[in-house]
Amino acid sequence: MNEDSNSIGLVHSKRAHFDAPLPLACGVDLTTWDLVFETYGALNAACDNAILICHALSGHHHVAGFTDSDRPEETLGWWDNMIGPGKPIDTNRFFVVGVNNLGGCHGSTGPASINPATSRPWGADFPVVTVEDWVAAQARLADYLGIHAWAAVVGGSLGGMQALQWTIQFPKRVRHSLVIAAAPNLTAENIAFNDVARQAILTDPDFHGGHFYEKGVRPERGLRLARMLGHITYLSDDQMAERFGRRKRPGAGSYGFDVEFEIESYLHYQGDKFAGFFDANTYLLMTRALDYFDPALTENGHLAVALKRAEANFLVVSFTTDWRFSSARAREIVNALVHNGQNVSHVEITSRHGHDSFLMQDAHYHAIVRAYLGNISS
């Protein structure tokens, strides 16, 4: 089938409301909360063909198909090349669920939502959330949908960390875990990148301690810088050299500090686009959740011990030019599972796209995912 033409078409988001309190790792109970989600395909009679898609830092529930939004960044699903009829995650076989995590800015309860205790936006008062909290909330959504166990939980980057956490937190509720372009925790370098990005937001005069909603402003300068920094880490050096090199824009050479190189222009464009729609408080929450994720922490640093309770089968995928979550970090997960005698497959994909490789339409990568999921019984 031609994957480019097999879109699932127009989709509409749904909202699940929960009144049962959700205890968070930070010690706060979220009393009432919503999750926005989308579904693709049909849930079978046995309710055993469901796949959960976990999003990365700037992702959301709109994973596949297209919407009637007038905002270009929201029209086509962020993983539309992967999910749909006849695609690697085949909606002719599977019931696929995409969810916007708590703390997000695409409809689920987050910093821009109204705090019932104050009748004002939560802002900086919204509690810090963790990967464990997201998985707990996703389990409540599974209950809401009548899904006792996922056929698979799939995610890239921060989404891959959620796919890994699912196998530890709810071992009997996930049969397969696809951990893509992820790591068992962040290196000091990655934590440092996140802190610099957060400082760009926190020091923006329009941030107002996180309560900028009431001021009618947005800390777009800080968000722009945070995204520019982050985007550098998502690309590979080879890709930047190939796409931009040292090429200058027309009229460059003013001996000033305007945008003169093509790579500068690209980063400014990405920063401006992102700052136009993303929420600054959400960015802070998502990066901190990344920092905190470390399933081995409670096991004296022994990842194999943490993963021993998992009952799922694993596919771990890494990419040659991903220096943010390198193949060496993926092998830490693989080695821990092998140490335990657990069922794991690892594939390293040759790609020039850096960390963003997991989002790209790559024939080898897609064939691997298709083949793995093709062997899942449903």
Salt bridges, closest charged atoms under 4 A:
GLU3 OE1 - HIS366 ND1 3.27
GLU3 OE2 - ARG370 NH2 2.17
ASP19 OD1 - HIS17 NE2 2.80
ASP34 OD2 - ARG15 NH1 3.32
ASP34 OD1 - HIS17 ND1 2.48
GLU38 OE1 - HIS62 ND1 2.99
GLU73 OE2 - ARG71 NE 2.75
GLU74 OE2 - ARG71 NH1 3.61
ASP80 OD2 - LYS87 NZ 3.29
ASP125 OD2 - HIS211 NE2 3.90
ASP143 OD1 - ARG173 NH2 2.84
ASP204 OD1 - ARG221 NH2 3.60
ASP206 OD2 - ARG221 NH2 3.15
GLU214 OE2 - ARG120 NE 3.77
GLU220 OE2 - ARG218 NH1 2.90
GLU242 OE2 - ARG352 NH1 3.60
ASP272 OD1 - ARG224 NE 2.40
ASP291 OD2 - ARG198 NH2 2.85
ASP291 OD2 - ARG288 NH1 3.02
GLU299 OE2 - ARG309 NH2 3.12
GLU311 OE2 - LYS172 NZ 2.97
ASP322 OD2 - HIS355 ND1 2.88
GLU332 OE2 - ARG329 NE 2.71
